[in-house]
């Protein structure tokens, strides 16, 4: 499910004119890492664990930023129109707005 959400996110961003070459590969890597951990949604713990695999602190921060943007997009996609809320540490965002695990 997360892989489909990543593909959707990348398609929307690319349609808006963003190239996302390195971000796309990072997000696909994150989706594969999450799937290997049996997680089908974006979670704080998995995002931090995956970002921690980066070889440097700046790259770790970059990875987290990329996942945060994905999580915000997914959160907005599944929120009712006009609704606003904040993501909190430890919260999860399901990848599929209709079917969640």
N, C-alpha and C positions, 0 to 999 in steps of 0.2 A: 504493500500500500504506500509506503513512504517513497518508494522509487517512482510511482506514478505521480505523487504530489510534487516531487522534485522536477520531473519532466514537465509538468504543468506550469510550475513556477518559472522554470527556465524559458519555456515557450512564451509566457506572458512578458517576461523581462526582455527577451530578444525581440519580440514584436514591438516593444517600446524603444528599441534602438540600442540596447546594451549588448555588447559582444559576449561577455561572461565566459570566456574560454577557460581561465583557471578556476573561476568560481564554480563553473559547471562540473569540472572534474572533482573539485573538493566536495561538492554536494552529492555527487554520485558515490564518492568514497564514503561519505557519512551515511548515506542510505544503506550501502552494503554493510558497513560496520554495525548499524542499528539492526539490520536483518539478522546478522550473525549472532547478535545478542538477544534475538527474539523480540525486539522492540519494533512496533509498527507505527510509532509516532515519535515526535520530537520530545525528548525529555532532557531536563537539565543534567542529570547524572551521566547519561550517555554522551551528550554533547561535550561535557567537560572531559570525560575519559578519552573521547576521540580527539579532541583538540590537544590534549596532553601528549599525544603521540608525535606531535610536531617536533622537529629538531631544535627549534629555538623559541624563546618567549614571544618575540614579535609574530612569528608564524602561528603560534598557538592563539594569540589574540586575533589574528586575521581569520583563522578558522572559526573561532567563536562568533565573530562579527557576521560571517557569512551564514552561519546556522541561525543566529538571532534574526537576521533579515528574512530567512525562510520561515521561521516560526511566526513572525509578525504577519507575513503574507497568509499563511495557513489559518491563523487566528482570525484575520479579517474575512477570509473566504467562508468560514463556517459561522461567523456571528450574524445574527439577524440584521437586516439593513437598518441603519440608524442607531444600533446598539454600540455602546462603547464600554470597554473594560480594560484592565491592565493585566498583563502577564506577570505572575509572581514567581520568585525563585522556587523551584521544586514543583512547579506546575507542568502539565503536559499538554501538548497540542496534538490532537489526532490528525493523521494524514488524510483520511477520507472524511469529508464533512457529513456524509450520510451514514456510513457504516463504521462504527468504532469498535475496537476490541475490548 
